[in-house]
Amino acid sequence: LQNKNIDIYTNTLPKAADKITLSATSGVTVQTNVGGSYSILGLRTGALADGDIPRGAFAGNSKKAKALRHAFLLALPRAQFVANLVAPVDPNASTLDTDFAFRGTTNYNSITAASGTAEYSVGTQADRTARALELVQKYYPTADADTSKVTVRMLHAGTSSLRNSMAALIVAEEKKAGFAIINYGSADMFSDSDGGNDGVPDFYDPQYDVSFHGFSITAVTQGTATAEYQSDGGNNEWGWANSKVDVYADKLQSDVLTDAQILSYRTSIAKIAHDNYWGLPLYQNPTLTAFNSAVANVKPEPIGYDVVWNFWEWHF
């Protein structure tokens, strides 16, 4: 950018150092945009479409599996992600408690209050982690911050310094709740080029128990986010399955609904997901765009993070 070898640069997983460096570059305009992209963490509970059956601590719907999933989510340091990694890029950043609506909307408040997900924002992280340890100790009485009793295999994109930093925070906080995390930073977590046999798991391998990554909403529709929760949903990478969720998701995807019905079905799905402790949204992803200040009309995309969405309007 400074040498004019390129005119536009964008980063969908920026860290504070990226913003600092770009902001200090002369002749460059820096934009931070928060659109429809967000990060989510899910716990592997069942078989995926290819039939792989998970064997880890979170698999199935037993009382013990649900309690351990609940504990893991309570100890998840989402606020620390935001404070340490996201807020330096986007000072207005905050945790996200549902992916059916974004903060600042009436529907967001209604869904989070009725579904129960607001519990993950109550009190301090130390309070929540203490609750998590109590849940773990019901099944592993000798577990404590120095004695991990539940082994968990975690998958994330190892090529991203942001994701690697998030993984380190997760490992440290979950240890306090009795979880020992085996951390897999995958070079290609979205591919199954090897049939799941290279020893480094991807979404098609049965050995991981938890994973986190990003999703992006590119259009405002009734069915937003439903593909994550449907039993056969294209974005369901954790084996989540519930017949009522499938009914509500089908209605959101195909029926003509009133606003009240849309809110009701979304809230119902969010509550079922919470009651089963499937996973949690983390935060809205900021996108960092820097460009030659001589280029006009480079604008943040209203939804999503595609910098070239209005390229025909660019000019010097």
Disulfide bonds with the S-S distance in Angstrom:
none
